[in-house]
Amino acid sequence: MESVQLRCPACGRGHAYTAPAYPCPCGTPVVPPLLRDAPVEPVTHRTWDDDWVTARCADCGRLDQWPQPELCCPCGAVLRVPVRPVTTTAVEPSTPDAPGSGTTAPDAGAGPAHIPLPRTAAHPRPSFHPLTIRTGRDAVSAAARYLQWLGYHDVVQPEKRPASRIDLRAAGVVAQVDAGARPTGLRDVECLWLNALSASVAGVFFSLAGYTEDARSRADTLGVPLFLMDPTGTPQPVNSPADELISTGA
C-alpha cells in the first residue's frame, strides 16, 4: 500500500497515512493515488464533488469514483488528503463483458434495461406473503418481511429514521426504503453502498417509485441489489445483483 507523510496545518502533528483500498467489480483492490509532498487541506465544509475522487483499476483499467481520502487528526481537524489526478483519455483494456473499447458505461439506447439472471441455486423458501403498503411505515415493514424471507434474521426496524437513512438492519445487511413519489437517485444508492461498506455488510435498496437510469447503472457497478415495491408489498428485482440475492438468499 502507498503511504505518504502528512502534517496537520492546525497543530503541526506529523502523520504517516495509507489510503484505504476499495474492491473494483473485477475483484482487484483499488487505492486512490495519493499526491506526495502536497499540503493537506482542513475540511471546513462538504460538497458532494469534494467527497469523491476518480481512480483507475490497475488490472482491468476501469475508471470509477471512490471516497476522497481523509485523515482525522487527534487535535480534531479533519484533513482532506490530495489525490493525483487520473487521466480519462487512456484506452482501457478489453474485457469479456466490454469487447474492444473497455467502456463501462452502458448504452442507454441498446437492449433491455434489465435481463433476469438464471437461478444459480435451489429455491428452498416458501412463497412470500406480502404486506399491503398504505404508508411509508408500511413500506419499511414490507421490506423487513422480505429480508426475513430472504434469510436475514433479527431484522431491526428503528422507531425513528437515523441520520444515515438506514431503515433496516440485520446480521450481514443494511437496507434503505424510499417510499417517495420520485424515482430513487444516484446519491441515495451511493450513500447506502458507503454505509454498507463501512459496516462490512451487504446493502439492499427498496423503492416504491423505481430508480433513475444513473442510479441503476451505479448500483450494477457497485453490486447493490435494487428492488421495486408495488402497493401490494411485493418487491421485484430490477437488476442482476437483486436476481442473484433472490437465488442465493442471505
C-alpha positions in Angstrom: 0.0 0.0 0.0 1.2 3.5 -0.8 2.0 5.6 2.2 2.7 9.3 2.5 3.9 11.7 5.2 1.4 14.4 6.2 1.5 17.3 8.6 -1.6 18.8 10.1 -1.8 22.5 9.4 -3.8 23.1 12.6 -1.4 21.6 15.2 1.7 20.7 13.2 1.5 17.0 14.1 3.0 14.6 11.6 1.2 11.5 10.3 2.0 8.5 8.1 -1.1 7.9 6.0 -2.1 5.0 3.8 -5.2 5.3 1.7 -7.9 2.6 2.1 -8.5 0.1 -0.8 -11.9 -0.5 -2.4 -12.9 -3.5 -4.4 -13.2 -3.0 -8.2 -16.1 -5.0 -9.7 -13.4 -7.2 -11.3 -12.2 -8.1 -7.8 -8.9 -6.1 -7.7 -8.3 -3.7 -4.8 -8.2 -0.1 -6.0 -6.4 2.6 -4.0 -6.8 6.3 -4.9 -3.3 7.5 -6.0 -2.0 9.8 -3.3 -0.2 13.0 -4.3 3.1 13.1 -2.4 4.5 16.4 -1.0 1.2 18.2 -1.4 -0.2 20.0 1.6 -3.3 18.6 3.2 -6.4 20.8 3.5 -8.7 21.0 6.5 -12.3 20.1 5.7 -14.4 23.1 6.8 -17.5 22.3 4.7 -18.5 19.5 2.4 -19.8 19.2 -1.1 -20.7 16.1 -3.0 -18.0 16.6 -5.6 -15.3 17.1 -3.0 -16.1 13.8 -1.3 -15.3 11.7 -4.3 -12.2 11.1 -6.4 -11.5 9.2 -9.6 -9.2 6.2 -9.6 -8.3 3.6 -12.2 -8.1 -0.1 -11.6 -4.6 -1.3 -12.4 -5.9 -4.7 -13.5 -8.9 -4.1 -15.8 -8.4 -0.3 -16.4 -11.9 0.6 -15.2 -12.3 4.3 -14.1 -14.5 4.7 -11.0 -15.3 7.1 -8.3 -14.3 6.3 -4.7 -14.5 8.2 -1.4 -12.0 11.1 -1.1 -9.2 10.0 1.3 -9.3 11.8 4.7 -7.5 11.7 7.9 -8.8 12.7 11.4 -6.0 14.3 13.4 -6.1 13.9 17.2 -6.4 17.7 17.5 -9.9 17.4 16.0 -9.1 18.6 12.4 -10.4 16.6 9.5 -7.8 16.6 6.7 -8.5 16.0 3.0 -5.6 14.1 1.5 -4.7 15.2 -2.0 -5.0 12.7 -4.8 -3.1 12.6 -8.1 -5.4 13.4 -11.0 -6.2 10.4 -13.2 -6.3 11.0 -17.0 -9.5 9.7 -18.6 -8.2 9.6 -22.2 -6.3 6.3 -21.8 -7.8 3.3 -23.7 -8.9 0.7 -21.2 -8.1 -3.0 -21.9 -10.8 -5.1 -23.4 -12.7 -7.4 -21.1 -15.2 -10.3 -21.8 -18.1 -8.1 -20.9 -16.8 -5.0 -22.6 -15.4 -6.0 -26.0 -12.8 -3.9 -27.6 -13.2 -0.5 -26.1 -13.3 -1.4 -22.4 -16.0 1.2 -21.9 -18.0 0.5 -18.7 -21.0 2.9 -19.2 -24.0 1.1 -20.7 -25.5 2.2 -24.0 -28.8 3.8 -22.9 -30.4 3.0 -26.3 -29.3 -0.6 -26.7 -31.1 -3.7 -25.3 -33.5 -4.0 -22.4 -32.7 -2.3 -19.1 -32.6 -5.5 -17.1 -32.3 -9.1 -18.1 -33.0 -11.5 -15.2 -30.2 -13.9 -14.4 -30.8 -17.7 -14.4 -31.3 -19.1 -11.0 -27.9 -20.3 -9.6 -29.2 -22.2 -6.6 -32.3 -24.1 -5.5 -35.1 -22.0 -4.1 -36.0 -23.6 -0.8 -38.1 -20.8 0.6 -41.8 -20.9 0.8 -43.9 -18.4 -1.1 -43.6 -14.8 0.0 -46.6 -13.3 1.8 -46.6 -9.6 1.1 -47.8 -6.8 3.3 -50.1 -4.2 1.7 -48.5 -0.7 1.6 -50.6 2.3 2.6 -47.9 4.4 4.4 -44.2 4.9 4.4 -44.0 2.9 7.5 -45.8 0.0 5.8 -43.2 0.1 3.1 -40.4 -0.4 5.6 -42.3 -3.2 7.3 -42.9 -4.9 3.9 -39.2 -4.6 3.1 -38.3 -6.1 6.6 -40.6 -9.0 5.9 -38.9 -9.6 2.5 -35.4 -9.5 4.1 -36.6 -12.1 6.6 -37.9 -14.2 3.7 -34.5 -14.0 2.0 -33.0 -15.5 5.1 -31.8 -12.5 7.1 -32.5 -13.0 10.8 -33.3 -10.5 13.6 -34.2 -7.6 11.2 -34.3 -4.4 13.3 -36.5 -1.5 12.3 -35.7 1.7 14.3 -38.5 3.7 15.7 -37.1 6.9 14.2 -35.1 7.1 11.0 -31.4 7.7 11.7 -29.3 10.4 10.0 -27.7 7.6 7.9 -31.1 7.0 6.4 -30.7 3.2 7.1 -34.2 1.9 7.7 -33.4 -1.8 8.4 -30.5 -3.7 9.9 -29.8 -7.4 10.4 -26.8 -9.6 10.6 -24.9 -9.1 7.4 -27.2 -6.5 5.8 -28.4 -2.9 5.9 -31.3 -1.7 3.8 -32.9 1.6 2.8 -36.5 2.1 1.8 -37.6 5.0 -0.4 -41.3 5.5 -0.2 -41.3 8.8 -2.1 -43.1 9.6 -5.3 -40.0 10.3 -7.3 -37.5 7.6 -8.6 -34.6 7.0 -6.3 -31.5 8.8 -7.5 -27.8 8.1 -7.8 -26.7 9.7 -4.5 -29.2 7.6 -2.4 -27.7 4.4 -3.9 -24.1 5.5 -3.3 -24.9 6.6 0.3 -26.4 3.2 1.0 -23.3 1.5 -0.5 -21.0 3.6 1.6 -22.9 2.8 4.8 -22.8 -0.9 3.9 -19.1 -0.7 3.1 -18.2 1.0 6.4 -20.1 -1.8 8.3 -18.7 -4.6 6.1 -22.1 -5.8 5.3 -24.3 -6.0 2.2 -26.6 -3.2 1.2 -30.1 -3.6 -0.3 -32.4 -0.9 -1.7 -36.2 -0.9 -1.9 -38.1 1.8 -3.8 -41.8 2.5 -4.5 -41.2 4.8 -7.5 -38.3 3.0 -9.2 -34.8 4.3 -9.9 -33.2 6.8 -12.2 -31.1 5.4 -15.0 -27.8 6.6 -13.5 -28.8 5.1 -10.1 -29.4 1.7 -11.7 -26.2 1.9 -13.6 -24.2 2.8 -10.5 -25.9 0.0 -8.5 -24.9 -2.5 -11.1 -21.3 -1.3 -10.9 -21.3 -1.5 -7.1 -23.2 -4.7 -6.8 -26.1 -3.2 -4.9 -29.4 -5.2 -5.2 -32.3 -2.9 -6.2 -36.0 -3.9 -5.7 -39.1 -2.2 -6.9 -42.1 -2.4 -4.5 -45.7 -2.1 -5.6 -48.6 -1.2 -3.3 -49.2 -4.9 -2.6 -45.9 -5.0 -0.9 -44.2 -7.5 -3.3 -40.6 -6.5 -4.1 -39.5 -7.2 -7.7 -35.8 -7.3 -8.7 -34.7 -4.6 -11.2 -31.0 -5.6 -11.6 -28.8 -8.6 -11.7 -27.5 -8.3 -8.1 -31.1 -8.5 -6.9 -31.7 -11.6 -9.0 -28.6 -13.2 -7.5 -29.7 -12.3 -4.0 -33.1 -14.0 -4.6 -31.3 -17.0 -6.0 -28.8 -17.5 -3.2 -30.6 -15.9 -0.2 -28.8 -14.5 2.8 
